Amino acid sequence: MASGPNMMDPICLVENDNEILSVNQKALQILEKISQPVVVVAIVGLYRTGKSYLMNRLAGQNSGFPLGSTVQSETKGIWMWCVPHPSKPNHTLVLLDTEGLGDVEKGDPKNDSWIFALAVLLCSTFVYNSTSTINHQALEQLYYVTELTELIQAKSSPRPDGVEDSTEFVSFFPDFIWAVRDFTLELKLNGHPITEDQYLENALKLIPGRNPKARTSNLPRECIRHFFPTRKCFVFDWPTNKKELLYNIENVSEDQLDPKFLRQTKNFCSYIFTNAKVKTLKEGITVTGNRLRTLVVTYVDTINTGAVPCLENAVTTLAQLENSAAVQKAADHYSEQMTQRLSLPTDKLQELLELHTACEKEAIAIFMESSFKDNDQEFQTSLVEVIKNKKEGFMLQNEEASIKYCQAKLDELSKALMESISAGAFSVPGGHKLYRKALERLQQDYRQVPRKGVKENEVLQSFLQSQVAVEKSILQADKALTDGEKAVAEERTRNETAEKERELLRQKLQEQQQEMEAQQRSLQENIAQLTEKLARERENILREQTMMLEHKLKAQEALLKEGFRQKSESMSAEINHLRNMIDNTNDGNTSWVALILDKFGKEITSVLCAPGKLLGQIVSGVSSLFKK
């Protein structure tokens, strides 16, 4: 069962000490233990605008994230609070409260930009918190959004077709919420009532004109419209008119706060709980607490090297770690299930192989569920090899258990015979006949023993071989037989021995054939589950590409309606590029999948491939049968 968080206090996730970012190891340990999908809500805004209060309410508490009422920024770095999601079972709500932007005590404004960019990269819902109104000044203060193209990369290398990297931001950027605090205006436009969302969209309309001032003013508007396809707005009245209560709002009871403010806060929280999405990466990869941990470390380490965080590189790093863990998880499941369900020794090899097939199928499914971006099927091939080795280990255990059990039964059944031989009971005239009867009776009794396992015949044959010299000695000493009768008896014994050897060889050939069939089933199961996964991944890619195209078309139409024909036409290259991507995903899918499956089939055949070795053994065995 996926593990989630216990209720805990907020903890600093990304420390900002003298404008140098570092990751808090204690916070990483908390994330590492969360295997549930996470809904990550980050809040960003100027310092002293009440960000922390909203985040505390999302946690269902009045206090938690530090609040303050002075001109100093209370929160430093990025703080995290992990709580069970109130409306999504088996999900964790991760709240990120960020350091206030524009702190007068800061020396380097680039530090704020990195905090802003990290919040965008880590969350699934991004809340921008400001006060009073969404006006020209408020949008100017949001200039950080215009720097995202310099602070975030989608791809690790430039596109050969020249399409801007930021085109793909829409595929992994969070939903955008603008929270306007201490709002005192009427929600009206041209004398008509409007919704909060309409208020935001109207504020994001571009300003006509080509002069530098208009271009500067439009830049944050364009970035928000282009990068964040899902946008929402909430306005909040003053919590109270009493200034002394505002200074300690975390200690103020609800009956002392404005009912309208309380209602607005409740609506905000309700929207987040219902609509905030699980954090995903490109192509629908779900982020768990443990995966979020890896992303935080990767991004902060990259920033500290002076490079720009790249989603593609982060996903590659994450995939390497997750896929290695997925192989281990699947292999452990296989071992656990085989150990629990296997009763050694099995009566026949087929019994073990059928159980192996069932457990392997489950293990492959676990790997498929936990892995992603295994582009060259490197990790799935590794799992095939690990399971093959584990299967061979269980086969060896099965053989050893069979040998031990059969040997113990033969020792028990042959005890009387051995005592008779030692006592000279067969060293009398007619002794050979008596010995043969005793030996046949022993074999009959041995055959009646149930579940002797795969080494039943081999152990018996070994015992009979050990008796050849004994029988020959008894035969030669038997005075009741003529020399001719002794020769006939020796020939009969040789023929019986040869037939038992042929029977043993036939069993081995049958087992080798069964093993080949099991390997064929393994190959088919791996390819079948990979085919299903590739189909799901293709659907995710198409869904993502279609969403990007729809957003671009909508943005182009909006620009056209607002009278920005040139800007609208400039989006045509991006739109055509996305259409080509969708066509390629659709048209090239069959051949692309066929190539992957063919390459993978050859790789795992070479891993399993004792088939070629087994085939050689079978041919050799069959020829041996004819020789005998």
C-alpha positions as CSV (number, residue, x, y, z in Angstrom):
1,M,0.0,0.0,0.0
2,A,1.3,3.5,-0.9
3,S,2.5,5.4,2.1
4,G,1.5,8.9,2.9
5,P,2.4,11.6,5.4
6,N,1.5,11.8,9.0
7,M,0.4,15.3,10.2
8,M,3.6,17.3,10.6
9,D,4.8,20.8,11.0
10,P,6.0,22.8,8.0
11,I,9.7,22.3,7.2
12,C,12.1,24.3,5.1
13,L,12.6,22.4,1.8
14,V,14.9,24.8,-0.1
15,E,17.1,26.9,2.2
16,N,18.2,30.3,1.0
17,D,21.2,31.3,3.1
18,N,23.0,34.4,1.9
19,E,21.2,33.9,-1.5
20,I,22.7,30.5,-1.9
21,L,20.1,27.7,-2.4
22,S,20.5,24.3,-0.7
23,V,18.1,21.4,0.0
24,N,17.2,20.5,3.5
25,Q,18.0,16.8,4.0
26,K,15.3,16.3,6.7
27,A,12.6,17.5,4.2
28,L,14.0,15.1,1.6
29,Q,13.6,12.2,4.1
30,I,9.9,13.2,4.5
31,L,9.3,13.2,0.7
32,E,11.2,10.0,0.3
33,K,8.7,8.1,2.4
34,I,5.7,9.3,0.4
35,S,4.9,6.8,-2.4
36,Q,1.5,8.4,-3.0
37,P,0.8,10.7,-5.9
38,V,1.2,14.4,-4.8
39,V,-0.9,17.4,-5.5
40,V,1.6,20.3,-5.2
41,V,0.3,23.8,-4.5
42,A,2.9,26.6,-4.5
43,I,2.2,30.2,-3.6
44,V,4.4,33.1,-4.7
45,G,4.2,36.9,-4.3
46,L,5.6,40.0,-2.8
47,Y,6.5,39.8,0.8
48,R,4.0,40.8,3.4
49,T,0.9,40.0,1.2
50,G,-0.6,37.2,3.3
51,K,0.6,34.2,1.3
52,S,1.3,32.1,4.4
53,Y,-2.2,32.6,5.8
54,L,-3.9,31.1,2.7
55,M,-1.5,28.1,2.8
56,N,-2.3,27.5,6.5
57,R,-6.0,27.4,5.6
58,L,-5.3,24.8,2.9
59,A,-3.7,22.7,5.6
60,G,-6.8,23.1,7.7
61,Q,-5.0,25.1,10.3
62,N,-4.8,28.7,11.5
63,S,-1.1,28.6,12.0
64,G,1.8,26.6,10.7
65,F,3.7,28.5,8.1
66,P,5.2,31.5,9.8
67,L,3.2,34.7,9.5
68,G,4.5,38.2,10.2
69,S,3.4,41.8,10.3
70,T,6.7,43.6,9.9
71,V,8.4,45.0,6.9
72,Q,10.8,42.0,6.9
73,S,10.1,38.8,4.9
74,E,9.2,36.1,7.4
75,T,9.6,33.0,5.1
76,K,13.1,32.3,3.7
77,G,13.6,29.9,0.8
78,I,10.8,27.5,0.1
79,W,8.9,25.9,3.0
80,M,6.9,22.6,2.7
81,W,3.9,21.2,4.5
82,C,2.8,17.6,3.6
83,V,-0.7,16.7,4.7
84,P,-3.2,14.0,3.7
85,H,-5.3,15.3,0.8
86,P,-8.8,16.1,2.3
87,S,-10.8,14.9,-0.7
88,K,-8.5,12.6,-2.7
89,P,-7.9,9.3,-0.8
90,N,-4.4,7.9,-1.1
91,H,-3.0,11.3,-2.3
92,T,-0.8,13.7,-0.4
93,L,-1.3,17.5,-0.6
94,V,2.1,19.2,-0.6
95,L,2.0,22.9,0.2
96,L,4.9,25.1,-0.8
97,D,5.2,28.6,0.8
98,T,7.9,30.7,-0.9
99,E,10.0,33.5,0.3
100,G,8.4,36.9,-0.4
101,L,9.6,38.5,-3.6
102,G,11.1,42.0,-3.6
103,D,12.6,41.8,-0.1
104,V,14.4,45.1,0.4
105,E,17.2,43.3,2.3
106,K,18.2,41.2,-0.7
107,G,21.1,42.2,-2.8
108,D,20.6,40.1,-5.9
109,P,17.2,40.1,-7.6
110,K,18.2,37.0,-9.5
111,N,17.7,35.1,-6.3
112,D,14.0,35.9,-6.4
113,S,13.8,34.7,-10.0
114,W,15.2,31.3,-9.1
115,I,12.7,31.0,-6.2
116,F,9.9,31.9,-8.7
117,A,11.2,29.4,-11.3
118,L,11.6,26.6,-8.8
119,A,8.0,27.1,-7.6
120,V,6.8,26.8,-11.2
121,L,8.8,23.6,-11.8
122,L,7.8,21.9,-8.6
123,C,4.1,22.5,-8.4
124,S,0.9,21.4,-10.2
125,T,-1.0,24.6,-9.1
126,F,0.8,27.9,-9.0
127,V,-0.8,30.7,-6.9
128,Y,0.4,34.2,-7.5
129,N,-0.6,36.4,-4.5
130,S,-0.9,40.2,-4.8
131,T,-2.8,43.0,-3.1
132,S,-5.4,45.5,-4.1
133,T,-6.0,45.1,-7.8
134,I,-4.6,43.6,-11.0
135,N,-3.4,46.8,-12.7
136,H,-0.3,47.9,-14.6
137,Q,1.8,48.0,-11.5
138,A,0.7,44.5,-10.4
139,L,1.6,43.1,-13.8
140,E,5.0,44.9,-13.8
141,Q,5.7,43.3,-10.4
142,L,5.1,40.0,-12.1
143,Y,8.1,40.5,-14.4
144,Y,9.6,37.2,-13.0
145,V,7.3,35.3,-15.4
146,T,9.0,37.0,-18.4
147,E,12.3,35.5,-17.3
148,L,11.1,31.9,-17.3
149,T,12.4,31.4,-20.8
150,E,15.9,32.1,-19.5
151,L,15.5,30.1,-16.3
152,I,13.8,26.9,-17.5
153,Q,14.5,24.6,-20.4
154,A,12.1,21.9,-21.7
155,K,14.7,20.2,-24.0
156,S,18.4,19.6,-23.3
157,S,19.4,20.8,-26.8
158,P,18.0,23.3,-29.3
159,R,15.4,22.0,-31.8
160,P,16.7,21.6,-35.3
161,D,13.5,23.1,-36.8
162,G,14.2,26.4,-34.9
163,V,10.9,26.2,-32.9
164,E,11.4,27.9,-29.5
165,D,11.9,25.7,-26.5
166,S,9.3,27.6,-24.6
167,T,6.6,26.3,-27.0
168,E,6.6,23.1,-24.8
169,F,6.2,25.0,-21.5
170,V,2.4,24.6,-21.8
171,S,2.8,20.8,-21.6
172,F,4.2,20.7,-18.1
173,F,3.6,24.1,-16.5
174,P,1.1,24.2,-13.6
175,D,-2.4,25.7,-13.5
176,F,-2.2,29.4,-12.7
177,I,-4.3,31.1,-9.9
178,W,-4.1,34.8,-9.2
179,A,-5.2,35.6,-5.7
180,V,-5.9,39.3,-5.2
181,R,-5.9,40.3,-1.5
182,D,-7.5,43.3,0.2
183,F,-9.7,43.8,-2.9
184,T,-12.0,46.8,-2.7
185,L,-13.3,47.3,-6.2
186,E,-16.6,46.3,-7.7
187,L,-16.4,43.4,-10.2
188,K,-17.8,45.3,-13.1
189,L,-16.7,46.0,-16.6
190,N,-18.4,48.8,-18.7
191,G,-21.2,48.9,-16.1
192,H,-21.9,45.1,-16.2
193,P,-21.1,42.6,-13.5
194,I,-18.2,40.2,-14.3
195,T,-16.7,37.1,-12.7
196,E,-13.3,37.0,-11.0
197,D,-12.0,35.0,-14.0
198,Q,-13.3,37.5,-16.5
199,Y,-11.6,40.2,-14.4
200,L,-8.3,38.4,-14.7
201,E,-8.7,37.8,-18.5
202,N,-9.6,41.4,-19.1
203,A,-6.5,42.5,-17.1
204,L,-4.4,40.2,-19.3
205,K,-5.6,41.7,-22.6
206,L,-2.7,43.3,-24.5
207,I,-2.3,47.0,-24.7
208,P,-2.5,48.3,-28.3
209,G,0.6,50.0,-29.7
210,R,4.1,49.1,-30.9
211,N,6.1,51.5,-28.8
212,P,8.6,50.2,-26.2
213,K,6.3,51.0,-23.3
214,A,3.5,48.9,-24.8
215,R,5.8,46.0,-25.6
216,T,7.2,46.1,-22.0
217,S,3.7,46.2,-20.5
218,N,2.5,43.3,-22.7
219,L,5.4,41.0,-22.1
220,P,4.1,39.6,-18.7
221,R,0.6,39.4,-20.1
222,E,1.8,37.4,-23.1
223,C,3.9,35.0,-21.0
224,I,1.0,34.3,-18.6
225,R,-1.4,33.7,-21.6
226,H,1.1,31.5,-23.5
227,F,2.6,29.5,-20.7
228,F,-0.4,28.8,-18.4
229,P,-3.4,27.4,-20.4
230,T,-5.5,27.0,-17.2
231,R,-6.1,30.3,-15.4
232,K,-8.3,31.2,-12.4
233,C,-8.8,34.2,-10.2
234,F,-9.9,34.7,-6.6
235,V,-10.4,38.1,-4.9
236,F,-10.5,38.5,-1.2
237,D,-11.8,41.4,0.9
238,W,-9.9,42.7,3.9
239,P,-10.1,40.0,6.7
240,T,-11.0,42.8,9.2
241,N,-11.0,46.5,9.5
242,K,-9.2,46.3,12.8
243,K,-5.5,46.8,12.2
244,E,-4.5,45.2,15.6
245,L,-6.2,42.0,14.6
246,L,-4.4,41.9,11.2
247,Y,-1.0,41.8,13.0
248,N,-1.9,38.5,14.7
249,I,-4.5,37.0,12.3
250,E,-3.4,33.5,13.1
251,N,-4.6,33.9,16.6
252,V,-7.9,35.6,15.7
253,S,-11.1,33.6,16.0
254,E,-13.3,33.3,12.9
255,D,-16.1,35.2,14.5
256,Q,-13.8,38.3,14.5
257,L,-13.1,38.1,10.8
258,D,-15.3,39.5,8.0
259,P,-17.8,36.8,6.9
260,K,-17.3,37.7,3.3
261,F,-13.5,37.1,3.6
262,L,-14.2,33.8,5.3
263,R,-16.5,32.8,2.5
264,Q,-14.0,33.8,-0.1
265,T,-11.3,31.8,1.7
266,K,-13.5,28.8,1.9
267,N,-14.3,29.0,-1.8
268,F,-10.6,29.2,-2.6
269,C,-9.8,26.1,-0.5
270,S,-12.7,24.2,-1.9
271,Y,-11.5,24.9,-5.5
272,I,-8.0,23.8,-4.7
273,F,-9.2,20.6,-3.0
274,T,-11.5,19.8,-5.9
275,N,-9.6,21.0,-9.0
276,A,-5.9,21.1,-8.2
277,K,-4.3,18.3,-10.2
278,V,-1.8,15.6,-9.3
279,K,1.7,16.8,-10.3
280,T,2.7,15.2,-13.6
281,L,5.6,15.5,-15.9
282,K,5.6,15.4,-19.7
283,E,3.6,12.5,-21.3
284,G,1.6,12.1,-18.1
285,I,4.3,10.8,-15.8
286,T,2.8,10.9,-12.3
287,V,4.9,12.5,-9.5
288,T,5.0,10.9,-6.1
289,G,6.6,12.3,-3.0
290,N,9.7,10.3,-3.7
291,R,9.9,11.5,-7.3
292,L,9.3,15.1,-6.1
293,R,12.3,14.6,-3.9
294,T,14.5,13.8,-6.9
295,L,13.2,16.7,-8.9
296,V,14.0,19.2,-6.0
297,V,17.6,17.9,-5.7
298,T,18.2,17.8,-9.5
299,Y,16.9,21.4,-10.0
300,V,18.7,23.0,-7.1
301,D,22.0,21.2,-7.9
302,T,21.7,22.4,-11.5
303,I,21.0,26.0,-10.4
304,N,24.1,25.9,-8.1
305,T,26.3,24.8,-11.0
306,G,25.3,28.0,-12.9
307,A,23.2,26.0,-15.4
308,V,19.5,26.3,-16.3
309,P,17.2,23.6,-14.9
310,C,16.1,21.3,-17.8
311,L,12.9,19.2,-17.6
312,E,14.2,16.6,-20.0
313,N,17.4,16.1,-18.0
314,A,15.5,16.0,-14.8
315,V,13.1,13.3,-16.2
316,T,16.1,11.3,-17.4
317,T,17.7,11.4,-14.0
318,L,14.4,10.5,-12.4
319,A,13.8,7.7,-14.8
320,Q,17.3,6.1,-14.1
321,L,16.5,6.0,-10.4
322,E,12.9,5.0,-10.7
323,N,13.5,2.3,-13.3
324,S,16.3,0.7,-11.3
325,A,13.9,0.7,-8.3
326,A,11.2,-0.7,-10.5
327,V,13.4,-3.6,-11.6
328,Q,14.2,-4.4,-7.9
329,K,10.5,-4.1,-6.9
330,A,9.4,-6.5,-9.7
331,A,12.2,-8.9,-9.0
332,D,11.5,-8.9,-5.3
333,H,7.8,-9.6,-6.0
334,Y,8.8,-12.5,-8.2
335,S,11.0,-14.0,-5.5
336,E,8.4,-13.5,-2.8
337,Q,5.6,-15.1,-4.8
338,M,7.7,-18.0,-6.0
339,T,8.9,-18.7,-2.4
340,Q,5.3,-18.5,-1.0
341,R,3.6,-20.5,-3.7
342,L,6.2,-23.1,-4.5
343,S,6.2,-26.4,-2.7
344,L,9.5,-28.2,-3.2
345,P,10.1,-30.6,-4.7
346,T,7.5,-30.2,-7.5
347,D,6.2,-33.4,-8.9
348,K,7.1,-32.4,-12.4
349,L,9.2,-29.5,-13.9
350,Q,6.1,-28.2,-15.7
351,E,4.5,-27.4,-12.3
352,L,7.4,-25.1,-11.5
353,L,7.5,-23.5,-14.9
354,E,3.8,-22.8,-14.9
355,L,4.1,-21.0,-11.5
356,H,7.2,-19.2,-12.9
357,T,5.1,-17.9,-15.8
358,A,2.3,-16.7,-13.5
359,C,4.8,-14.9,-11.1
360,E,6.8,-13.5,-14.0
361,K,3.6,-12.0,-15.5
362,E,2.8,-10.3,-12.2
363,A,6.4,-9.0,-11.9
364,I,6.4,-7.6,-15.5
365,A,3.1,-5.8,-14.7
366,I,4.7,-4.2,-11.6
367,F,7.7,-3.1,-13.6
368,M,5.4,-1.6,-16.3
369,E,3.4,0.3,-13.7
370,S,6.5,1.7,-11.9
371,S,8.8,2.5,-14.8
372,F,8.8,5.2,-17.4
373,K,11.0,6.5,-20.2
374,D,12.7,3.1,-20.6
375,N,13.4,4.2,-24.1
376,D,15.8,1.5,-25.1
377,Q,14.1,-1.1,-22.9
378,E,17.4,-1.3,-21.0
379,F,15.7,-1.9,-17.7
380,Q,13.0,-4.3,-18.9
381,T,15.8,-6.4,-20.5
382,S,17.6,-6.3,-17.2
383,L,14.5,-7.5,-15.5
384,V,14.2,-10.4,-18.0
385,E,17.8,-11.4,-17.1
386,V,17.2,-11.1,-13.3
387,I,14.1,-13.2,-13.4
388,K,15.8,-15.8,-15.6
389,N,18.6,-16.1,-13.1
390,K,16.1,-16.4,-10.2
391,K,14.1,-19.0,-12.1
392,E,17.2,-21.0,-12.6
393,G,17.9,-20.7,-8.9
394,F,14.5,-22.1,-8.1
395,M,15.0,-24.9,-10.5
396,L,18.3,-25.8,-8.8
397,Q,16.6,-25.7,-5.4
398,N,13.9,-27.9,-6.8
399,E,16.4,-30.4,-8.1
400,E,18.3,-30.4,-4.8
401,A,15.1,-30.9,-2.8
402,S,14.1,-33.8,-5.1
403,I,17.6,-35.4,-4.8
404,K,17.5,-35.1,-1.0
405,Y,14.0,-36.4,-0.7
406,C,14.5,-39.3,-3.2
407,Q,17.8,-40.3,-1.6
408,A,16.2,-40.4,1.8
409,K,13.4,-42.6,0.6
410,L,15.7,-44.9,-1.2
411,D,17.9,-45.2,1.9
412,E,14.8,-46.1,3.8
413,L,13.5,-48.6,1.3
414,S,16.8,-50.3,0.6
415,K,17.8,-50.8,4.2
416,A,16.5,-54.3,4.3
417,L,18.1,-55.2,1.0
418,M,21.5,-53.8,2.1
419,E,21.3,-55.8,5.3
420,S,20.5,-59.0,3.4
421,I,23.4,-58.4,1.1
422,S,25.7,-57.8,4.1
423,A,24.4,-61.0,5.9
424,G,25.1,-63.1,2.7
425,A,21.4,-63.9,2.2
426,F,21.9,-64.0,-1.6
427,S,25.2,-66.0,-1.5
428,V,23.3,-69.3,-1.9
429,P,22.1,-71.4,-4.8
430,G,19.3,-69.4,-6.4
431,G,20.4,-66.2,-4.7
432,H,20.5,-64.2,-7.9
433,K,16.8,-64.8,-8.4
434,L,16.0,-63.8,-4.8
435,Y,18.1,-60.7,-5.2
436,R,16.3,-59.7,-8.4
437,K,12.9,-60.1,-6.7
438,A,14.0,-58.0,-3.8
439,L,15.4,-55.3,-6.2
440,E,12.2,-55.2,-8.2
441,R,10.1,-55.0,-5.1
442,L,12.2,-52.1,-3.9
443,Q,11.7,-50.3,-7.3
444,Q,7.9,-50.9,-7.0
445,D,7.8,-49.5,-3.5
446,Y,9.9,-46.5,-4.7
447,R,7.5,-45.8,-7.6
448,Q,4.6,-45.6,-5.1
449,V,6.2,-42.7,-3.1
450,P,4.4,-39.5,-4.1
451,R,6.0,-36.2,-5.3
452,K,9.5,-37.4,-5.6
453,G,10.2,-34.6,-8.0
454,V,12.3,-34.1,-11.1
455,K,15.2,-36.2,-10.0
456,E,13.1,-39.3,-9.3
457,N,14.5,-41.4,-12.2
458,E,18.0,-40.0,-12.0
459,V,18.4,-40.9,-8.3
460,L,17.0,-44.4,-8.9
461,Q,19.3,-44.8,-11.9
462,S,22.3,-43.8,-9.8
463,F,21.3,-46.3,-7.1
464,L,20.9,-49.1,-9.6
465,Q,24.3,-48.3,-11.1
466,S,25.7,-48.7,-7.7
467,Q,24.2,-52.2,-7.5
468,V,25.7,-53.4,-10.8
469,A,28.8,-54.8,-9.3
470,V,26.9,-56.3,-6.4
471,E,24.5,-58.1,-8.7
472,K,27.3,-59.3,-10.9
473,S,29.1,-60.8,-7.9
474,I,25.9,-62.5,-6.7
475,L,25.2,-63.8,-10.2
476,Q,28.7,-65.3,-10.6
477,A,28.5,-67.0,-7.2
478,D,25.0,-68.5,-7.9
479,K,25.7,-72.3,-8.4
480,A,22.1,-73.0,-9.4
481,L,22.7,-71.3,-12.7
482,T,24.6,-72.6,-15.7
483,D,27.1,-70.4,-17.6
484,G,24.6,-69.9,-20.4
485,E,21.9,-68.8,-17.9
486,K,24.3,-66.4,-16.3
487,A,25.2,-64.9,-19.7
488,V,21.5,-64.4,-20.5
489,A,20.9,-62.8,-17.1
490,E,23.8,-60.4,-17.7
491,E,22.4,-59.4,-21.1
492,R,19.0,-58.8,-19.6
493,T,20.5,-56.6,-16.9
494,R,22.5,-54.6,-19.6
495,N,19.3,-54.1,-21.7
496,E,17.3,-53.0,-18.6
497,T,20.1,-50.5,-17.7
498,A,20.1,-49.1,-21.3
499,E,16.3,-48.7,-21.4
500,K,16.4,-46.9,-18.1
501,E,19.1,-44.6,-19.5
502,R,17.0,-43.9,-22.5
503,E,14.0,-43.2,-20.3
504,L,16.0,-40.8,-18.3
505,L,17.2,-39.1,-21.5
506,R,13.6,-38.9,-22.8
507,Q,12.6,-37.1,-19.5
508,K,15.5,-34.7,-19.9
509,L,14.5,-33.9,-23.5
510,Q,10.9,-33.4,-22.4
511,E,12.0,-31.0,-19.6
512,Q,14.2,-29.1,-22.1
513,Q,11.3,-28.8,-24.4
514,Q,9.1,-27.5,-21.6
515,E,11.8,-25.0,-20.6
516,M,12.0,-23.7,-24.2
517,E,8.2,-23.3,-24.2
518,A,8.4,-21.4,-20.9
519,Q,11.0,-19.1,-22.4
520,Q,8.8,-18.6,-25.4
521,R,5.9,-17.6,-23.1
522,S,8.3,-15.2,-21.3
523,L,9.2,-13.6,-24.6
524,Q,5.5,-13.3,-25.6
525,E,4.5,-11.9,-22.2
526,N,7.2,-9.3,-22.2
527,I,6.3,-8.2,-25.7
528,A,2.6,-8.1,-25.0
529,Q,2.9,-5.9,-21.9
530,L,5.5,-3.7,-23.7
531,T,3.1,-3.3,-26.6
532,E,0.3,-2.2,-24.2
533,K,2.5,0.3,-22.5
534,L,3.7,1.8,-25.8
535,A,0.1,2.2,-26.8
536,R,-0.7,4.0,-23.5
537,E,2.4,6.2,-23.9
538,R,1.4,7.1,-27.5
539,E,-2.1,8.1,-26.2
540,N,-0.5,10.3,-23.5
541,I,1.8,11.9,-26.1
542,L,-1.2,12.5,-28.5
543,R,-3.3,13.9,-25.6
544,E,-0.4,16.3,-24.6
545,Q,0.2,17.4,-28.2
546,T,-3.5,17.9,-28.8
547,M,-3.8,20.0,-25.6
548,M,-0.8,22.1,-26.7
549,L,-2.3,22.6,-30.2
550,E,-5.7,23.6,-28.8
551,H,-4.1,26.1,-26.4
552,K,-2.1,27.7,-29.2
553,L,-5.1,27.9,-31.5
554,K,-7.1,29.5,-28.7
555,A,-4.3,32.0,-28.0
556,Q,-4.0,32.8,-31.7
557,E,-7.8,33.4,-32.0
558,A,-7.7,35.7,-28.9
559,L,-4.9,37.8,-30.4
560,L,-6.8,38.1,-33.6
561,K,-10.0,39.2,-31.8
562,E,-8.0,41.8,-29.9
563,G,-6.7,43.2,-33.1
564,F,-3.1,41.8,-33.0
565,R,-3.1,40.2,-36.4
566,Q,0.7,40.3,-36.8
567,K,1.2,38.5,-33.4
568,S,-1.5,36.1,-34.3
569,E,0.2,35.2,-37.6
570,S,3.5,34.8,-35.9
571,M,2.1,31.8,-34.0
572,S,1.5,29.9,-37.3
573,A,5.0,28.3,-37.2
574,E,4.4,26.9,-33.7
575,I,0.9,25.7,-34.7
576,N,2.2,24.0,-37.9
577,H,5.0,22.4,-35.9
578,L,2.5,21.0,-33.4
579,R,0.2,19.7,-36.2
580,N,3.2,17.9,-37.8
581,M,4.1,16.4,-34.4
582,I,0.6,15.0,-34.1
583,D,0.6,13.7,-37.7
584,N,4.0,12.0,-37.1
585,T,2.7,10.4,-33.8
586,N,-0.3,9.1,-35.7
587,D,1.2,8.1,-39.0
588,G,4.6,6.8,-37.8
589,N,3.3,4.9,-34.9
590,T,3.0,1.4,-36.4
591,S,6.5,1.3,-37.9
592,W,8.0,2.9,-34.8
593,V,6.4,0.4,-32.5
594,A,7.4,-2.5,-34.8
595,L,11.0,-1.4,-34.7
596,I,11.0,-1.2,-30.9
597,L,9.4,-4.6,-30.5
598,D,11.7,-6.2,-33.0
599,K,14.8,-4.8,-31.4
600,F,13.6,-5.7,-27.9
601,G,12.5,-9.2,-29.0
602,K,16.1,-9.9,-30.3
603,E,17.6,-8.6,-27.1
604,I,15.6,-10.7,-24.7
605,T,15.9,-13.7,-26.9
606,S,19.7,-13.4,-26.5
607,V,19.2,-13.1,-22.7
608,L,16.8,-16.0,-22.4
609,C,18.7,-17.7,-25.1
610,A,19.5,-20.7,-23.7
611,P,16.9,-21.7,-26.5
612,G,19.8,-22.1,-28.9
613,K,21.8,-23.9,-26.3
614,L,18.8,-26.1,-25.4
615,L,18.1,-26.8,-29.1
616,G,21.7,-28.1,-29.4
617,Q,21.1,-30.3,-26.3
618,I,17.9,-31.7,-27.8
619,V,19.5,-32.5,-31.1
620,S,22.4,-34.2,-29.3
621,G,20.0,-36.1,-27.1
622,V,17.8,-37.3,-29.9
623,S,20.9,-38.6,-31.8
624,S,22.0,-40.4,-28.6
625,L,18.6,-42.1,-28.4
626,F,19.1,-43.5,-31.9
627,K,22.6,-44.6,-31.2
628,K,21.4,-46.6,-28.3
